[in-house]
């Protein structure tokens, strides 16, 4: 069952990312190189790539149970990241625009369907017995590096992928406040997911099909 979900997740994830890339390219307002850089400047895209890669790894390495045991922290971190992707979009960004047609379908896949699918996969099939509380702080490295990268590039080019980090519009002070709230959300869900692991250690590596 877990392998079937991983196959569905991999196909859905790579398809959604690929179609989003296609849509950005045909609707681009900047040069092709700049559009490609902007595409990979979205936390949503980077995190959905991590999810698709994780599902793909399950399919490819399904016979190597130990790999999933060693990757518990990585998979839990990705579950936190994709949860935040879904929450921020649906609570903050969804009301800011009304995508139509294929763009709407892709948006739902990237921000709703894939987050729910991966969190379900993590809750039901991924081992959790090695997770510890201090993992939560190391999981902040990815969003922190991401934030620094987009702020540095934004200072040079003027492009910011999200309105809540748009220094040109709201200033560094507001961006810092927003970033602290988001960091708090990352920590909150990291603690929550680790707490869940204490009540349910999940399937053993041998149980992953």
For each residue, the residues with C-beta under 8 A, 3 or more apart:
1: 4 5 125 209
2: 5 6 58 121 124 125 203 208 209
3: 6 7 58 59 62 209
4: 1 7 8
5: 1 2 8 9 55 117 120 121 125
6: 2 3 9 10 55 56 58 59 62 121
7: 3 4 10 11 55 59
8: 4 5 11 12 117
9: 5 6 12 13 51 52 55 114 117 118 121
10: 6 7 13 14 52 55 56 58 59
11: 7 8 14 15
12: 8 9 15 16 109 113 114 117
13: 9 10 16 17 48 49 51 52 55 114
14: 10 11 17 18 52 56
15: 11 12 18 19 109
16: 12 13 19 20 48 106 109 110 114
17: 13 14 20 21 45 48 49 52 110
18: 14 15 21 22
19: 15 16 22 23 102 106
20: 16 17 23 24 39 45 106 110
21: 17 18 24 25 39
22: 18 19 25 26
23: 19 20 26 27 102 103 106
24: 20 21 27 28 35 38 39
25: 21 22 28 32 35
26: 22 23
27: 23 24
28: 24 25 31 32 35
29:
30: 34 35 38
31: 28 34 35
32: 25 28 35 36
33: 36 37
34: 30 31 37 38 157
35: 24 25 28 30 31 32 38 39
36: 32 33 39 40
37: 33 34 40 41 153
38: 24 30 34 35 41 42 159 161
39: 20 21 24 35 36 42 45
40: 36 37 45 46
41: 37 38 149 150 153 159 161
42: 38 39 45 46 161 162
43: 46 47 81 85 143 146 161 162
44: 47 48 85 89 110 111
45: 17 20 39 40 42 48 49 110
46: 40 42 43 49 50 146
47: 43 44 50 51 78 81 82 85
48: 13 16 17 44 45 51 52 82 85 110 114
49: 13 17 45 46 52 53
50: 46 47 53 54 78 81 82
51: 9 13 47 48 54 55 78 82 114 118
52: 9 10 13 14 17 48 49 55 56
53: 49 50 56 57
54: 50 51 57 58 74 75 78 118
55: 5 6 7 9 10 13 51 52 58 59 118 121
56: 6 10 14 52 53 59 60
57: 53 54 60 61 67
58: 2 3 6 10 54 55 61 62 68 208
59: 3 6 7 10 55 56 62
60: 56 57
61: 57 58 64 67
62: 3 6 58 59 208 209
63:
64: 61 67 68
65: 68 69 205 206 208
66: 69 70 205
67: 57 61 64 70 71
68: 58 64 65 71 72 75 126 127 205 208
69: 65 66 72 127 130 205
70: 66 67
71: 67 68 74 75
72: 68 69 75 76 126 127 128 129 130 131
73: 76 77 130 131 135 138 139
74: 54 71 77 78
75: 54 68 71 72 78 79 122 126
76: 72 73 79 80 122 126 128 131 135 139 190 193 194 197
77: 73 74 80 81 135 139 142 190
78: 47 50 51 54 74 75 81 82 118 122
79: 75 76 82 83 118 119 122 193
80: 76 77 83 84 139 186 189 190 193
81: 43 47 50 77 78 84 85 139 142 143 186
82: 47 48 50 51 78 79 85 86 114 115 118 119
83: 79 80 86 87 115 119 189
84: 80 81 87 88 143 182 185 186 189
85: 43 44 47 48 81 82 88 89 110 111 115
86: 82 83 89 90 111 112 115 116
87: 83 84 90 91 185
88: 84 85 91 92 93 182 185
89: 44 85 86 92 93 94 107 111 112
90: 86 87 93 94 111 112
91: 87 88 94
92: 88 89 95 96 164
93: 88 89 90 96 97 162 163
94: 89 90 91 111
95: 92
96: 92 93 163
97: 93
98:
99: 103 104 106 107
100: 103 104
101: 104 105
102: 19 23 105 106
103: 23 99 100 106 107
104: 99 100 101 107 108
105: 101 102 108 109
106: 16 19 20 23 99 102 103 109 110
107: 89 99 103 104 110 111
108: 104 105 111 112 113
109: 12 15 16 105 106 112 113 114
110: 16 17 20 44 45 48 85 106 107 114
111: 44 85 86 89 90 94 107 108 114 115
112: 86 89 90 108 109 115 116
113: 12 108 109 116 117
114: 9 12 13 16 48 51 82 109 110 111 117 118
115: 82 83 85 86 111 112 118 119
116: 86 112 113 119 120
117: 5 8 9 12 113 114 120 121
118: 9 51 54 55 78 79 82 114 115 121 122
119: 79 82 83 115 116 122 123
120: 5 116 117 123 124
121: 2 5 6 9 55 117 118 124 125 126
122: 75 76 78 79 118 119 125 126 193
123: 119 120 126 196 200 202
124: 2 120 121 202 203
125: 1 2 5 121 122 202 203 207 208
126: 68 72 75 76 121 122 123 202 203 208
127: 68 69 72 130 201 202 203 204 205 208
128: 72 76 131 196 197 200 201 202
129: 72 197 201 202
130: 69 72 73 127
131: 72 73 76 128 135 193 194 197
132: 135 194
133: 136 191 194
134: 137 138
135: 73 76 77 131 132 138 139 190 194
136: 133 139 140 187 190 191 194
137: 134 140 187
138: 73 134 135 141
139: 73 76 77 80 81 135 136 142 186 190
140: 136 137 143 144 183 186 187 190
141: 138 144 145
142: 77 81 139 145 146
143: 43 81 84 140 146 147 182 183 186
144: 140 141 147 148 183
145: 141 142 148 149
146: 43 46 142 143 149 150
147: 143 144 150 151 165 179
148: 144 145 151 152
149: 41 145 146 152 153
150: 41 146 147 153 154 160 161 165
151: 147 148 154 155 160 165 167 175
152: 148 149 155 156
153: 37 41 149 150 156 157 159
154: 150 151 157 158 159 160 165 166 167 168
155: 151 152 167
156: 152 153
157: 34 153 154
158: 154 168
159: 38 41 153 154
160: 150 151 154 163 165 166 167 168
161: 38 41 42 43 150 165
162: 42 43 93 165 166
163: 93 96 160 166 169 170
164: 92 170 175 178 182
165: 147 150 151 154 160 161 162 175 178 179
166: 154 160 162 163 169 170 175
167: 151 154 155 160 170 171 172 175
168: 154 158 160
169: 163 166
170: 163 164 166 167 174 175 178
171: 167 174 175
172: 167 175 176
173: 176 177
174: 170 171 177 178
175: 151 164 165 166 167 170 171 172 178 179
176: 172 173 179 180
177: 173 174 180 181
178: 164 165 170 174 175 181 182
179: 147 165 175 176 182 183
180: 176 177 183 184
181: 177 178 184 185
182: 84 88 143 164 178 179 185 186
183: 140 143 144 179 180 186 187
184: 180 181 187 188
185: 84 87 88 181 182 188 189
186: 80 81 84 139 140 143 182 183 189 190
187: 136 137 140 183 184 190 191
188: 184 185 191 192
189: 80 83 84 185 186 192 193
190: 76 77 80 135 136 139 140 186 187 193 194
191: 133 136 187 188 194 195
192: 188 189 195 196
193: 76 79 80 122 131 189 190 196 197
194: 76 131 132 133 135 136 190 191 197 198
195: 191 192 198 199
196: 123 128 192 193 199 200
197: 76 128 129 131 193 194 200 201 202
198: 194 195 201
199: 195 196
200: 123 128 196 197
201: 127 128 129 197 198
202: 123 124 125 126 127 128 129 197
203: 2 124 125 126 127 207 208
204: 127 207
205: 65 66 68 69 127 208
206: 65
207: 125 203 204
208: 2 58 62 65 68 125 126 127 203 205
209: 1 2 3 62
